[in-house]
Amino acid sequence: MDPGAGARKERRKPREPAARLEKAKQRSAQQELKQRQRAEIYALNRVMTELEQQQFDSFCKQMQGSGE
């Protein structure tokens, strides 16, 4: 049993670096995607906050105008 197990391990060794490299590439691509999505979310949040502030300012001006 041991010699057979050793032979199997020898067969796997040449494939390991390629599999590791592929996994590393996938992890890197996944991280880049997450970073990009995070940046997009922050940018969208910034735009939405600015729009909300503009609408609130406009509402305040309307209320002041109708109160006078």
All heavy atoms as a GROMACS GRO file, in nm:
protein
  552
    1MET      N    1   0.081  -0.119   0.000
    1MET     CA    2   0.000   0.000   0.000
    1MET      C    3   0.086   0.126   0.000
    1MET      O    4   0.058   0.218  -0.074
    1MET     CB    5  -0.092   0.002   0.122
    1MET     CG    6  -0.206  -0.096   0.111
    1MET     SD    7  -0.301  -0.092   0.260
    1MET     CE    8  -0.446  -0.014   0.203
    2ASP      N    9   0.190   0.131   0.077
    2ASP     CA   10   0.274   0.250   0.084
    2ASP      C   11   0.342   0.282  -0.049
    2ASP      O   12   0.342   0.398  -0.089
    2ASP     CB   13   0.379   0.236   0.195
    2ASP     CG   14   0.315   0.248   0.333
    2ASP    OD1   15   0.210   0.313   0.346
    2ASP    OD2   16   0.374   0.192   0.427
    3PRO      N   17   0.398   0.182  -0.120
    3PRO     CA   18   0.461   0.218  -0.248
    3PRO      C   19   0.359   0.275  -0.347
    3PRO      O   20   0.389   0.366  -0.422
    3PRO     CB   21   0.519   0.086  -0.300
    3PRO     CG   22   0.533   0.000  -0.180
    3PRO     CD   23   0.425   0.042  -0.085
    4GLY      N   24   0.238   0.225  -0.346
    4GLY     CA   25   0.135   0.276  -0.435
    4GLY      C   26   0.098   0.419  -0.399
    4GLY      O   27   0.077   0.503  -0.484
    5ALA      N   28   0.092   0.446  -0.270
    5ALA     CA   29   0.059   0.581  -0.225
    5ALA      C   30   0.170   0.677  -0.264
    5ALA      O   31   0.144   0.789  -0.305
    5ALA     CB   32   0.036   0.583  -0.074
    6GLY      N   33   0.293   0.632  -0.254
    6GLY     CA   34   0.406   0.717  -0.293
    6GLY      C   35   0.403   0.746  -0.442
    6GLY      O   36   0.435   0.855  -0.484
    7ALA      N   37   0.365   0.648  -0.521
    7ALA     CA   38   0.358   0.668  -0.665
    7ALA      C   39   0.249   0.770  -0.700
    7ALA      O   40   0.266   0.851  -0.788
    7ALA     CB   41   0.330   0.536  -0.735
    8ARG      N   42   0.139   0.763  -0.628
    8ARG     CA   43   0.032   0.860  -0.653
    8ARG      C   44   0.078   1.002  -0.620
    8ARG      O   45   0.050   1.094  -0.691
    8ARG     CB   46  -0.091   0.827  -0.569
    8ARG     CG   47  -0.165   0.708  -0.621
    8ARG     CD   48  -0.291   0.686  -0.540
    8ARG     NE   49  -0.342   0.553  -0.566
    8ARG     CZ   50  -0.417   0.484  -0.484
    8ARG    NH1   51  -0.450   0.535  -0.366
    8ARG    NH2   52  -0.460   0.364  -0.514
    9LYS      N   53   0.150   1.016  -0.510
    9LYS     CA   54   0.199   1.148  -0.472
    9LYS      C   55   0.293   1.203  -0.578
    9LYS      O   56   0.289   1.319  -0.610
    9LYS     CB   57   0.271   1.143  -0.337
    9LYS     CG   58   0.177   1.128  -0.220
    9LYS     CD   59   0.252   1.129  -0.090
    9LYS     CE   60   0.159   1.107   0.027
    9LYS     NZ   61   0.232   1.102   0.154
   10GLU      N   62   0.377   1.115  -0.635
   10GLU     CA   63   0.470   1.159  -0.739
   10GLU      C   64   0.396   1.207  -0.862
   10GLU      O   65   0.436   1.301  -0.927
   10GLU     CB   66   0.566   1.046  -0.776
   10GLU     CG   67   0.671   1.019  -0.667
   10GLU     CD   68   0.760   0.902  -0.702
   10GLU    OE1   69   0.770   0.867  -0.821
   10GLU    OE2   70   0.820   0.846  -0.609
   11ARG      N   71   0.286   1.142  -0.894
   11ARG     CA   72   0.208   1.184  -1.010
   11ARG      C   73   0.141   1.319  -0.986
   11ARG      O   74   0.124   1.396  -1.077
   11ARG     CB   75   0.101   1.080  -1.044
   11ARG     CG   76   0.157   0.962  -1.118
   11ARG     CD   77   0.044   0.872  -1.163
   11ARG     NE   78   0.076   0.736  -1.121
   11ARG     CZ   79  -0.011   0.648  -1.077
   11ARG    NH1   80  -0.138   0.677  -1.069
   11ARG    NH2   81   0.027   0.528  -1.043
   12ARG      N   82   0.103   1.349  -0.863
   12ARG     CA   83   0.034   1.474  -0.832
   12ARG      C   84   0.130   1.593  -0.830
   12ARG      O   85   0.091   1.703  -0.857
   12ARG     CB   86  -0.035   1.465  -0.696
   12ARG     CG   87  -0.156   1.377  -0.699
   12ARG     CD   88  -0.224   1.376  -0.565
   12ARG     NE   89  -0.329   1.277  -0.561
   12ARG     CZ   90  -0.386   1.232  -0.453
   12ARG    NH1   91  -0.347   1.275  -0.337
   12ARG    NH2   92  -0.481   1.142  -0.457
   13LYS      N   93   0.254   1.571  -0.796
   13LYS     CA   94   0.348   1.682  -0.780
   13LYS      C   95   0.359   1.771  -0.905
   13LYS      O   96   0.356   1.891  -0.892
   13LYS     CB   97   0.486   1.631  -0.738
   13LYS     CG   98   0.491   1.596  -0.591
   13LYS     CD   99   0.628   1.553  -0.549
   13LYS     CE  100   0.628   1.513  -0.402
   13LYS     NZ  101   0.759   1.469  -0.358
   14PRO      N  102   0.371   1.717  -1.023
   14PRO     CA  103   0.382   1.806  -1.139
   14PRO      C  104   0.256   1.892  -1.161
   14PRO      O  105   0.264   2.002  -1.211
   14PRO     CB  106   0.400   1.711  -1.258
   14PRO     CG  107   0.453   1.586  -1.199
   14PRO     CD  108   0.395   1.578  -1.060
   15ARG      N  109   0.141   1.843  -1.122
   15ARG     CA  110   0.017   1.919  -1.141
   15ARG      C  111  -0.003   2.024  -1.032
   15ARG      O  112  -0.071   2.121  -1.054
   15ARG     CB  113  -0.104   1.824  -1.142
   15ARG     CG  114  -0.119   1.752  -1.275
   15ARG     CD  115  -0.248   1.676  -1.278
   15ARG     NE  116  -0.214   1.535  -1.261
   15ARG     CZ  117  -0.292   1.445  -1.206
   15ARG    NH1  118  -0.410   1.478  -1.160
   15ARG    NH2  119  -0.254   1.320  -1.195
   16GLU      N  120   0.056   2.006  -0.917
   16GLU     CA  121   0.034   2.097  -0.805
   16GLU      C  122   0.071   2.243  -0.836
   16GLU      O  123  -0.009   2.331  -0.811
   16GLU     CB  124   0.108   2.050  -0.680
   16GLU     CG  125   0.026   1.952  -0.599
   16GLU     CD  126   0.095   1.912  -0.470
   16GLU    OE1  127   0.186   1.984  -0.427
   16GLU    OE2  128   0.057   1.810  -0.414
   17PRO      N  129   0.188   2.270  -0.890
   17PRO     CA  130   0.221   2.411  -0.917
   17PRO      C  131   0.121   2.478  -1.012
   17PRO      O  132   0.083   2.593  -0.991
   17PRO     CB  133   0.360   2.405  -0.979
   17PRO     CG  134   0.418   2.278  -0.928
   17PRO     CD  135   0.302   2.183  -0.916
   18ALA      N  136   0.077   2.408  -1.112
   18ALA     CA  137  -0.020   2.465  -1.206
   18ALA      C  138  -0.152   2.490  -1.135
   18ALA      O  139  -0.215   2.595  -1.154
   18ALA     CB  140  -0.040   2.372  -1.325
   19ALA      N  141  -0.193   2.396  -1.051
   19ALA     CA  142  -0.319   2.413  -0.979
   19ALA      C  143  -0.307   2.528  -0.879
   19ALA      O  144  -0.399   2.608  -0.864
   19ALA     CB  145  -0.356   2.284  -0.906
   20ARG      N  146  -0.193   2.536  -0.813
   20ARG     CA  147  -0.172   2.646  -0.717
   20ARG      C  148  -0.170   2.780  -0.790
   20ARG      O  149  -0.226   2.878  -0.741
   20ARG     CB  150  -0.040   2.628  -0.642
   20ARG     CG  151  -0.046   2.528  -0.532
   20ARG     CD  152   0.082   2.528  -0.454
   20ARG     NE  153   0.081   2.423  -0.354
   20ARG     CZ  154   0.186   2.380  -0.291
   20ARG    NH1  155   0.305   2.431  -0.317
   20ARG    NH2  156   0.177   2.285  -0.200
   21LEU      N  157  -0.104   2.782  -0.903
   21LEU     CA  158  -0.097   2.906  -0.981
   21LEU      C  159  -0.238   2.948  -1.025
   21LEU      O  160  -0.274   3.065  -1.016
   21LEU     CB  161  -0.007   2.886  -1.103
   21LEU     CG  162   0.017   3.008  -1.189
   21LEU    CD1  163   0.087   3.116  -1.108
   21LEU    CD2  164   0.103   2.971  -1.310
   22GLU      N  165  -0.317   2.852  -1.069
   22GLU     CA  166  -0.453   2.881  -1.112
   22GLU      C  167  -0.537   2.932  -0.996
   22GLU      O  168  -0.612   3.029  -1.009
   22GLU     CB  169  -0.518   2.756  -1.174
   22GLU     CG  170  -0.654   2.780  -1.234
   22GLU     CD  171  -0.652   2.879  -1.349
   22GLU    OE1  172  -0.551   2.887  -1.421
   22GLU    OE2  173  -0.752   2.951  -1.367
   23LYS      N  174  -0.524   2.868  -0.880
   23LYS     CA  175  -0.598   2.912  -0.762
   23LYS      C  176  -0.555   3.052  -0.721
   23LYS      O  177  -0.637   3.136  -0.683
   23LYS     CB  178  -0.578   2.816  -0.645
   23LYS     CG  179  -0.670   2.697  -0.647
   23LYS     CD  180  -0.660   2.620  -0.517
   23LYS     CE  181  -0.759   2.508  -0.515
   23LYS     NZ  182  -0.760   2.435  -0.388
   24ALA      N  183  -0.425   3.078  -0.727
   24ALA     CA  184  -0.374   3.211  -0.692
   24ALA      C  185  -0.428   3.316  -0.788
   24ALA      O  186  -0.466   3.426  -0.746
   24ALA     CB  187  -0.221   3.211  -0.694
   25LYS      N  188  -0.434   3.282  -0.916
   25LYS     CA  189  -0.489   3.375  -1.015
   25LYS      C  190  -0.637   3.402  -0.987
   25LYS      O  191  -0.683   3.516  -0.997
   25LYS     CB  192  -0.475   3.318  -1.157
   25LYS     CG  193  -0.334   3.328  -1.212
   25LYS     CD  194  -0.330   3.271  -1.352
   25LYS     CE  195  -0.190   3.274  -1.410
   25LYS     NZ  196  -0.186   3.217  -1.546
   26GLN      N  197  -0.710   3.296  -0.952
   26GLN     CA  198  -0.852   3.312  -0.923
   26GLN      C  199  -0.872   3.399  -0.799
   26GLN      O  200  -0.959   3.485  -0.797
   26GLN     CB  201  -0.919   3.176  -0.903
   26GLN     CG  202  -0.936   3.098  -1.031
   26GLN     CD  203  -0.995   2.959  -1.008
   26GLN    OE1  204  -1.009   2.914  -0.894
   26GLN    NE2  205  -1.029   2.891  -1.116
   27ARG      N  206  -0.791   3.375  -0.696
   27ARG     CA  207  -0.800   3.455  -0.574
   27ARG      C  208  -0.769   3.601  -0.603
   27ARG      O  209  -0.837   3.691  -0.555
   27ARG     CB  210  -0.705   3.402  -0.466
   27ARG     CG  211  -0.767   3.292  -0.382
   27ARG     CD  212  -0.679   3.263  -0.262
   27ARG     NE  213  -0.656   3.120  -0.257
   27ARG     CZ  214  -0.540   3.058  -0.270
   27ARG    NH1  215  -0.430   3.128  -0.283
   27ARG    NH2  216  -0.532   2.928  -0.269
   28SER      N  217  -0.666   3.622  -0.683
   28SER     CA  218  -0.627   3.758  -0.717
   28SER      C  219  -0.738   3.828  -0.797
   28SER      O  220  -0.772   3.943  -0.770
   28SER     CB  221  -0.498   3.756  -0.800
   28SER     OG  222  -0.462   3.885  -0.839
   29ALA      N  223  -0.795   3.758  -0.892
   29ALA     CA  224  -0.904   3.813  -0.972
   29ALA      C  225  -1.024   3.844  -0.883
   29ALA      O  226  -1.090   3.948  -0.898
   29ALA     CB  227  -0.943   3.717  -1.083
   30GLN      N  228  -1.052   3.754  -0.788
   30GLN     CA  229  -1.164   3.775  -0.696
   30GLN      C  230  -1.140   3.897  -0.608
   30GLN      O  231  -1.230   3.977  -0.586
   30GLN     CB  232  -1.184   3.649  -0.609
   30GLN     CG  233  -1.312   3.650  -0.529
   30GLN     CD  234  -1.435   3.632  -0.615
   30GLN    OE1  235  -1.430   3.581  -0.725
   30GLN    NE2  236  -1.547   3.679  -0.565
   31GLN      N  237  -1.017   3.913  -0.560
   31GLN     CA  238  -0.984   4.028  -0.477
   31GLN      C  239  -0.997   4.158  -0.557
   31GLN      O  240  -1.049   4.257  -0.506
   31GLN     CB  241  -0.841   4.016  -0.423
   31GLN     CG  242  -0.829   3.926  -0.303
   31GLN     CD  243  -0.688   3.922  -0.249
   31GLN    OE1  244  -0.591   3.932  -0.325
   31GLN    NE2  245  -0.675   3.906  -0.119
   32GLU      N  246  -0.949   4.157  -0.681
   32GLU     CA  247  -0.960   4.276  -0.766
   32GLU      C  248  -1.106   4.312  -0.791
   32GLU      O  249  -1.142   4.430  -0.788
   32GLU     CB  250  -0.888   4.253  -0.899
   32GLU     CG  251  -0.738   4.252  -0.888
   32GLU     CD  252  -0.669   4.222  -1.020
   32GLU    OE1  253  -0.732   4.238  -1.126
   32GLU    OE2  254  -0.552   4.182  -1.015
   33LEU      N  255  -1.188   4.210  -0.813
   33LEU     CA  256  -1.331   4.234  -0.835
   33LEU      C  257  -1.393   4.296  -0.710
   33LEU      O  258  -1.469   4.393  -0.718
   33LEU     CB  259  -1.402   4.103  -0.870
   33LEU     CG  260  -1.552   4.112  -0.889
   33LEU    CD1  261  -1.586   4.203  -1.007
   33LEU    CD2  262  -1.611   3.974  -0.909
   34LYS      N  263  -1.361   4.242  -0.593
   34LYS     CA  264  -1.415   4.295  -0.468
   34LYS      C  265  -1.370   4.440  -0.447
   34LYS      O  266  -1.450   4.525  -0.405
   34LYS     CB  267  -1.370   4.210  -0.349
   34LYS     CG  268  -1.447   4.082  -0.334
   34LYS     CD  269  -1.403   4.007  -0.209
   34LYS     CE  270  -1.478   3.878  -0.193
   34LYS     NZ  271  -1.439   3.807  -0.070
   35GLN      N  272  -1.244   4.467  -0.475
   35GLN     CA  273  -1.194   4.604  -0.458
   35GLN      C  274  -1.264   4.700  -0.553
   35GLN      O  275  -1.301   4.812  -0.514
   35GLN     CB  276  -1.042   4.609  -0.483
   35GLN     CG  277  -0.961   4.548  -0.370
   35GLN     CD  278  -0.813   4.544  -0.402
   35GLN    OE1  279  -0.773   4.558  -0.518
   35GLN    NE2  280  -0.732   4.522  -0.300
   36ARG      N  281  -1.285   4.656  -0.676
   36ARG     CA  282  -1.353   4.741  -0.773
   36ARG      C  283  -1.497   4.766  -0.731
   36ARG      O  284  -1.546   4.880  -0.737
   36ARG     CB  285  -1.349   4.675  -0.911
   36ARG     CG  286  -1.416   4.759  -1.016
   36ARG     CD  287  -1.407   4.697  -1.152
   36ARG     NE  288  -1.488   4.774  -1.244
   36ARG     CZ  289  -1.511   4.742  -1.369
   36ARG    NH1  290  -1.458   4.634  -1.419
   36ARG    NH2  291  -1.586   4.816  -1.446
   37GLN      N  292  -1.566   4.660  -0.688
   37GLN     CA  293  -1.704   4.675  -0.644
   37GLN      C  294  -1.712   4.768  -0.523
   37GLN      O  295  -1.802   4.851  -0.516
   37GLN     CB  296  -1.764   4.538  -0.609
   37GLN     CG  297  -1.793   4.453  -0.731
   37GLN     CD  298  -1.841   4.314  -0.694
   37GLN    OE1  299  -1.813   4.263  -0.585
   37GLN    NE2  300  -1.912   4.250  -0.785
   38ARG      N  301  -1.618   4.754  -0.432
   38ARG     CA  302  -1.616   4.839  -0.314
   38ARG      C  303  -1.598   4.986  -0.354
   38ARG      O  304  -1.667   5.074  -0.303
   38ARG     CB  305  -1.505   4.793  -0.220
   38ARG     CG  306  -1.502   4.866  -0.089
   38ARG     CD  307  -1.388   4.813  -0.002
   38ARG     NE  308  -1.382   4.884   0.122
   38ARG     CZ  309  -1.409   4.832   0.240
   38ARG    NH1  310  -1.444   4.706   0.250
   38ARG    NH2  311  -1.400   4.906   0.349
   39ALA      N  312  -1.505   5.010  -0.445
   39ALA     CA  313  -1.481   5.147  -0.492
   39ALA      C  314  -1.605   5.203  -0.560
   39ALA      O  315  -1.641   5.320  -0.540
   39ALA     CB  316  -1.362   5.150  -0.588
   40GLU      N  317  -1.674   5.121  -0.639
   40GLU     CA  318  -1.795   5.165  -0.707
   40GLU      C  319  -1.906   5.197  -0.607
   40GLU      O  320  -1.979   5.295  -0.621
   40GLU     CB  321  -1.844   5.058  -0.806
   40GLU     CG  322  -1.755   5.046  -0.928
   40GLU     CD  323  -1.795   4.932  -1.020
   40GLU    OE1  324  -1.892   4.859  -0.988
   40GLU    OE2  325  -1.731   4.916  -1.124
   41ILE      N  326  -1.916   5.115  -0.504
   41ILE     CA  327  -2.017   5.138  -0.401
   41ILE      C  328  -1.990   5.269  -0.328
   41ILE      O  329  -2.081   5.348  -0.304
   41ILE     CB  330  -2.023   5.018  -0.303
   41ILE    CG1  331  -2.088   4.899  -0.373
   41ILE    CG2  332  -2.101   5.056  -0.176
   41ILE    CD1  333  -2.076   4.769  -0.299
   42TYR      N  334  -1.863   5.292  -0.293
   42TYR     CA  335  -1.828   5.417  -0.226
   42TYR      C  336  -1.857   5.538  -0.315
   42TYR      O  337  -1.908   5.640  -0.268
   42TYR     CB  338  -1.682   5.418  -0.182
   42TYR     CG  339  -1.657   5.346  -0.052
   42TYR    CD1  340  -1.572   5.238  -0.046
   42TYR    CD2  341  -1.718   5.387   0.066
   42TYR    CE1  342  -1.548   5.171   0.074
   42TYR    CE2  343  -1.695   5.323   0.186
   42TYR     CZ  344  -1.610   5.214   0.190
   42TYR     OH  345  -1.588   5.150   0.309
   43ALA      N  346  -1.826   5.526  -0.443
   43ALA     CA  347  -1.851   5.636  -0.536
   43ALA      C  348  -2.001   5.662  -0.548
   43ALA      O  349  -2.046   5.778  -0.546
   43ALA     CB  350  -1.790   5.605  -0.672
   44LEU      N  351  -2.078   5.556  -0.560
   44LEU     CA  352  -2.224   5.570  -0.570
   44LEU      C  353  -2.280   5.630  -0.442
   44LEU      O  354  -2.366   5.718  -0.446
   44LEU     CB  355  -2.288   5.434  -0.598
   44LEU     CG  356  -2.440   5.432  -0.612
   44LEU    CD1  357  -2.484   5.522  -0.727
   44LEU    CD2  358  -2.489   5.290  -0.632
   45ASN      N  359  -2.228   5.586  -0.329
   45ASN     CA  360  -2.274   5.640  -0.201
   45ASN      C  361  -2.246   5.790  -0.191
   45ASN      O  362  -2.330   5.867  -0.144
   45ASN     CB  363  -2.206   5.565  -0.086
   45ASN     CG  364  -2.263   5.602   0.048
   45ASN    OD1  365  -2.382   5.626   0.061
   45ASN    ND2  366  -2.178   5.607   0.149
   46ARG      N  367  -2.128   5.831  -0.238
   46ARG     CA  368  -2.092   5.972  -0.236
   46ARG      C  369  -2.189   6.054  -0.322
   46ARG      O  370  -2.240   6.159  -0.279
   46ARG     CB  371  -1.948   5.990  -0.287
   46ARG     CG  372  -1.893   6.129  -0.268
   46ARG     CD  373  -1.748   6.142  -0.316
   46ARG     NE  374  -1.663   6.027  -0.287
   46ARG     CZ  375  -1.616   5.942  -0.380
   46ARG    NH1  376  -1.642   5.961  -0.507
   46ARG    NH2  377  -1.539   5.841  -0.344
   47VAL      N  378  -2.218   6.005  -0.442
   47VAL     CA  379  -2.309   6.075  -0.533
   47VAL      C  380  -2.449   6.083  -0.473
   47VAL      O  381  -2.513   6.189  -0.475
   47VAL     CB  382  -2.313   6.004  -0.672
   47VAL    CG1  383  -2.426   6.057  -0.758
   47VAL    CG2  384  -2.180   6.020  -0.742
   48MET      N  385  -2.495   5.974  -0.416
   48MET     CA  386  -2.629   5.972  -0.357
   48MET      C  387  -2.638   6.065  -0.236
   48MET      O  388  -2.740   6.132  -0.216
   48MET     CB  389  -2.669   5.828  -0.318
   48MET     CG  390  -2.684   5.735  -0.436
   48MET     SD  391  -2.810   5.788  -0.553
   48MET     CE  392  -2.956   5.754  -0.458
   49THR      N  393  -2.533   6.070  -0.157
   49THR     CA  394  -2.531   6.160  -0.040
   49THR      C  395  -2.537   6.306  -0.086
   49THR      O  396  -2.610   6.387  -0.027
   49THR     CB  397  -2.404   6.135   0.045
   49THR    OG1  398  -2.404   5.999   0.087
   49THR    CG2  399  -2.399   6.226   0.166
   50GLU      N  400  -2.461   6.339  -0.190
   50GLU     CA  401  -2.463   6.476  -0.243
   50GLU      C  402  -2.602   6.511  -0.296
   50GLU      O  403  -2.653   6.621  -0.271
   50GLU     CB  404  -2.359   6.492  -0.354
   50GLU     CG  405  -2.216   6.490  -0.303
   50GLU     CD  406  -2.113   6.485  -0.415
   50GLU    OE1  407  -2.151   6.489  -0.534
   50GLU    OE2  408  -1.993   6.477  -0.382
   51LEU      N  409  -2.663   6.418  -0.368
   51LEU     CA  410  -2.797   6.442  -0.422
   51LEU      C  411  -2.898   6.460  -0.308
   51LEU      O  412  -2.982   6.551  -0.313
   51LEU     CB  413  -2.840   6.325  -0.511
   51LEU     CG  414  -2.981   6.333  -0.571
   51LEU    CD1  415  -2.994   6.456  -0.660
   51LEU    CD2  416  -3.012   6.207  -0.649
   52GLU      N  417  -2.888   6.376  -0.207
   52GLU     CA  418  -2.977   6.388  -0.093
   52GLU      C  419  -2.961   6.525  -0.025
   52GLU      O  420  -3.060   6.589   0.013
   52GLU     CB  421  -2.948   6.276   0.008
   52GLU     CG  422  -3.042   6.273   0.126
   52GLU     CD  423  -3.012   6.160   0.223
   52GLU    OE1  424  -2.908   6.094   0.207
   52GLU    OE2  425  -3.093   6.142   0.316
   53GLN      N  426  -2.838   6.570  -0.011
   53GLN     CA  427  -2.813   6.700   0.050
   53GLN      C  428  -2.872   6.813  -0.034
   53GLN      O  429  -2.932   6.907   0.018
   53GLN     CB  430  -2.662   6.722   0.071
   53GLN     CG  431  -2.628   6.848   0.147
   53GLN     CD  432  -2.683   6.848   0.288
   53GLN    OE1  433  -2.671   6.749   0.360
   53GLN    NE2  434  -2.743   6.958   0.328
   54GLN      N  435  -2.856   6.804  -0.166
   54GLN     CA  436  -2.913   6.906  -0.256
   54GLN      C  437  -3.065   6.910  -0.244
   54GLN      O  438  -3.125   7.018  -0.238
   54GLN     CB  439  -2.873   6.877  -0.401
   54GLN     CG  440  -2.727   6.902  -0.431
   54GLN     CD  441  -2.690   6.856  -0.572
   54GLN    OE1  442  -2.774   6.810  -0.648
   54GLN    NE2  443  -2.561   6.866  -0.604
   55GLN      N  444  -3.126   6.794  -0.239
   55GLN     CA  445  -3.271   6.788  -0.228
   55GLN      C  446  -3.318   6.844  -0.093
   55GLN      O  447  -3.419   6.913  -0.085
   55GLN     CB  448  -3.322   6.644  -0.247
   55GLN     CG  449  -3.310   6.597  -0.391
   55GLN     CD  450  -3.352   6.453  -0.408
   55GLN    OE1  451  -3.357   6.376  -0.313
   55GLN    NE2  452  -3.383   6.415  -0.532
   56PHE      N  453  -3.243   6.814   0.012
   56PHE     CA  454  -3.278   6.866   0.144
   56PHE      C  455  -3.264   7.017   0.147
   56PHE      O  456  -3.352   7.087   0.201
   56PHE     CB  457  -3.189   6.802   0.251
   56PHE     CG  458  -3.219   6.850   0.390
   56PHE    CD1  459  -3.336   6.814   0.454
   56PHE    CD2  460  -3.130   6.933   0.456
   56PHE    CE1  461  -3.364   6.859   0.582
   56PHE    CE2  462  -3.157   6.978   0.584
   56PHE     CZ  463  -3.274   6.942   0.648
   57ASP      N  464  -3.156   7.070   0.089
   57ASP     CA  465  -3.138   7.216   0.082
   57ASP      C  466  -3.252   7.282   0.006
   57ASP      O  467  -3.305   7.386   0.047
   57ASP     CB  468  -3.004   7.251   0.018
   57ASP     CG  469  -2.884   7.212   0.104
   57ASP    OD1  470  -2.903   7.190   0.226
   57ASP    OD2  471  -2.772   7.204   0.050
   58SER      N  472  -3.290   7.220  -0.105
   58SER     CA  473  -3.400   7.272  -0.186
   58SER      C  474  -3.530   7.271  -0.105
   58SER      O  475  -3.607   7.368  -0.107
   58SER     CB  476  -3.416   7.188  -0.313
   58SER     OG  477  -3.527   7.229  -0.386
   59PHE      N  478  -3.554   7.165  -0.033
   59PHE     CA  479  -3.674   7.154   0.050
   59PHE      C  480  -3.674   7.262   0.158
   59PHE      O  481  -3.777   7.328   0.182
   59PHE     CB  482  -3.680   7.015   0.113
   59PHE     CG  483  -3.788   6.999   0.217
   59PHE    CD1  484  -3.920   6.984   0.178
   59PHE    CD2  485  -3.757   6.999   0.353
   59PHE    CE1  486  -4.020   6.970   0.273
   59PHE    CE2  487  -3.856   6.985   0.447
   59PHE     CZ  488  -3.989   6.970   0.408
   60CYS      N  489  -3.560   7.285   0.221
   60CYS     CA  490  -3.549   7.387   0.325
   60CYS      C  491  -3.579   7.526   0.269
   60CYS      O  492  -3.650   7.606   0.332
   60CYS     CB  493  -3.411   7.385   0.392
   60CYS     SG  494  -3.387   7.241   0.497
   61LYS      N  495  -3.528   7.554   0.150
   61LYS     CA  496  -3.553   7.684   0.086
   61LYS      C  497  -3.701   7.701   0.055
   61LYS      O  498  -3.758   7.807   0.071
   61LYS     CB  499  -3.470   7.698  -0.040
   61LYS     CG  500  -3.322   7.725  -0.012
   61LYS     CD  501  -3.243   7.733  -0.142
   61LYS     CE  502  -3.094   7.748  -0.110
   61LYS     NZ  503  -3.013   7.743  -0.231
   62GLN      N  504  -3.764   7.592   0.010
   62GLN     CA  505  -3.908   7.597  -0.021
   62GLN      C  506  -3.987   7.625   0.106
   62GLN      O  507  -4.081   7.705   0.105
   62GLN     CB  508  -3.954   7.462  -0.078
   62GLN     CG  509  -3.947   7.453  -0.227
   62GLN     CD  510  -4.010   7.323  -0.274
   62GLN    OE1  511  -4.008   7.221  -0.204
   62GLN    NE2  512  -4.064   7.324  -0.396
   63MET      N  513  -3.949   7.560   0.213
   63MET     CA  514  -4.021   7.578   0.340
   63MET      C  515  -4.002   7.721   0.392
   63MET      O  516  -4.096   7.779   0.446
   63MET     CB  517  -3.976   7.476   0.444
   63MET     CG  518  -4.008   7.332   0.407
   63MET     SD  519  -4.184   7.304   0.370
   63MET     CE  520  -4.254   7.319   0.533
   64GLN      N  521  -3.884   7.775   0.377
   64GLN     CA  522  -3.859   7.911   0.422
   64GLN      C  523  -3.938   8.010   0.337
   64GLN      O  524  -3.990   8.109   0.387
   64GLN     CB  525  -3.709   7.944   0.416
   64GLN     CG  526  -3.629   7.879   0.524
   64GLN     CD  527  -3.478   7.906   0.511
   64GLN    OE1  528  -3.435   7.960   0.411
   64GLN    NE2  529  -3.403   7.867   0.613
   65GLY      N  530  -3.945   7.984   0.208
   65GLY     CA  531  -4.017   8.073   0.116
   65GLY      C  532  -4.166   8.073   0.142
   65GLY      O  533  -4.231   8.177   0.138
   66SER      N  534  -4.224   7.959   0.170
   66SER     CA  535  -4.368   7.952   0.194
   66SER      C  536  -4.404   7.998   0.334
   66SER      O  537  -4.518   8.038   0.359
   66SER     CB  538  -4.420   7.809   0.170
   66SER     OG  539  -4.362   7.721   0.265
   67GLY      N  540  -4.308   8.000   0.426
   67GLY     CA  541  -4.335   8.044   0.563
   67GLY      C  542  -4.340   8.194   0.576
   67GLY      O  543  -4.400   8.248   0.666
   68GLU      N  544  -4.278   8.264   0.485
   68GLU     CA  545  -4.271   8.412   0.494
   68GLU      C  546  -4.390   8.479   0.434
   68GLU      O  547  -4.462   8.452   0.356
   68GLU     CB  548  -4.143   8.464   0.425
   68GLU     CG  549  -4.020   8.426   0.502
   68GLU     CD  550  -3.892   8.472   0.431
   68GLU    OE1  551  -3.901   8.559   0.342
   68GLU    OE2  552  -3.786   8.421   0.465
   0.00000   0.00000   0.00000
